[in-house]
């Protein structure tokens, strides 16, 4: 018998079958066979032409059925997604007793599957479903879904080299654990590592547990949990957690960022990363904490200890962070200078820009703080102001290389800073003591002020008085100014006060000031205004090319 059947239910459901069938009965045994070409569409499912064949036989209550299906490439279009698949074939067998159990093996093979939805695309080179199905006394199945060369790519990420083995049950219930391995994960232009997961059917969803094996950091392992809901608005939700990872000593941070090549560090990391994909697109978030960190940049003579980092990024795909993220340190040594208890509050923006909301640290017994500024990749010109509070004037003079000083007294003020091509220069920095708050200054080797000044010059005696006064000077007011001039730093020290004791000088109208021996009584200066100018080589200035320079 030949037939041509057309089944139609509304405008979006149509199925047509054209084929032949035969049946026979002989001595209590019966047999039947059929074959047909089938095509049509059911809502979003477009079924190209496929060939269905079957052969059944029976004897009394015993029945057996063998069937096969071969199809051409087709497509599904559920919602905004598109699912394309290649040639497929399926075959199976059912055996049993009428009124009892009827079951048998099934094997389905699909060569290629490609899913596109929004900005993401997934693919599988080969997909299979095999196991046992049951049609009586109730419908059920115990199958294993397998796939190889699984891959997913989207905005800013790519997952490749996946392999899946998943037990599936029907009716939908909790199944046995299967396995999913992913060989490569790539995001933000970097190879990030691999996945080794257990997967399990949980009714109409999948539970995921396992581990992420990091590639950027040696020995890094993160626990992974997640859920896949094929029929939910959130198709995929995954999370990876690192409870405590100790970065090995001497680790080259250039593996994480090329501009840090040659910088080494260590510390303890805690972090989590979340990933999601659904009807609203792709999302990724993460948070990282660093404690006990140390950093060493031998080339630039930078050493940092006691580092702490707190960084939350609500959008990892664009590397954008939340405001007021923090990186802090206990101590930073830079070319002979020491800074303590520092903290930088910042926000990372898209395309590598960073808003530095404030910088604060302790220096010379006082505190330094900055106003907000923005660091942009490729930009090499910046202007900012540092506000200084209660710096010890003696330590400031030592830091500037002027003198080995002792005593008391503090200065405050502002330091305008200009950064050009990674070189830091001062622009009319001014620091001075508080009104009516004096101090004491004792400069050892103050006679260095006379270096290069001839004894016969008019300035010699004045500098000689200044050098003797600075050996023990009680000031009522102090001021330090500094500015860059080419390759030199010009510094001026202004003091208003008096020497703590008599100075070895005498004065006459005819000859002016003249020095006397140490045994002489000398003179008691009731008030002196000292203005001392000196220049420092520019190589003592800060050079921060790695931070503010053009890294292109």
C-alpha angles and dihedrals in degrees: 000000000000123000143181113201126186118189116189130173110175126317097304102047121069132145128175128191125186119182150093139275139189136185137186141181124204129169094339095314122107134193137182136182135186141177131185146163112239131193139150142097137272110196107297094357115096110193115198119204114302134173120234121190132177142172126193134182137174147181116199107312094344114100136177132186131188120187142169137190128197121184143179126234115293145165143236122204109190109173112312093341129094123206116193121187135184131224114321139189135191135184137174150156134225125197133171149091128300109251090019137061121327117182143136148159126296132192125187123182126190119182102203137003126187125183123192123186127156111315095341133083130189130191141183123194095205133007128186137179120194139160139080130325128193127202100175146083080004133349115264145138142200109198142159119225114206131182136172136197091025116179139174127188134178143145106333099348144073132188118194144166096043125169124190136192114173130170111222128196135193130231085051111261141130110303139192122288118268132183136255121184125185117192100193137028118182127181137156089010096302136106103240106181141259143291132234108186143169115221130193136182111245104185105288095350139060127241117212130201132162146083141305114216110207124220102188094057119044114246095000113157125177129190113237130206129171152137134233118203110183092188099038132092088245102057096180131018119174135168133188123196131195108194098185128347121176112213107220117248115265094022111167107237089199086085087068099039126011093219088063094059109147094018114118130197148161139194144122119290131202119180148151133201127195127197130187140176127184146116090316093055133246125335135176132181135176147174131202134189127192125192132176092017126170128189131191128189105177095179093059095031094241122149124174127185134183095028121180127186131188113181129166119184115190090185114039093170090069095026091238117157133200118260123271098029113167140223115175140172140196096216138005123188118195122175095324096321122111128209124184139196096010128175134180120198111199148153124220114220133195119287094028100293118141127201108211102205095185142344119204133171142149117256132169092356093306139073136268124200134176135207119238120287136168127237114206125187111251094019116115103175122083137159122195141152128234117206114211126201129191100342114177106248093211093055090045091056091048091048090051089051094241100122149331097259137180133186141070138295138092138223134203135189145103135301115201108207128201120196118195122172091341095308117120120215134175122236113203097320113193128195124170141165123260116268113275091003107114135174147185127266125192114183118192118208088018088155086080084087087075095057110129095004114122114234090230095058121103091237094057097079092045091051089045091056090046092051092050092046092051091058088078114359129167108204130192094194135016135186134182123193127182137179136168119249114183108294095350137073111222113210128184124193116197121188131177116193140069141279115269090234143007118305121223095251140105130200131217130172091234101048105017117213119003129179119243133193122280091250091061121095093243125191133306108223109204094191136007132177109206122197112183121181125190139163129224127202112259093236088080089065121100119267113193104169094147092059107032103017127099104273096184 
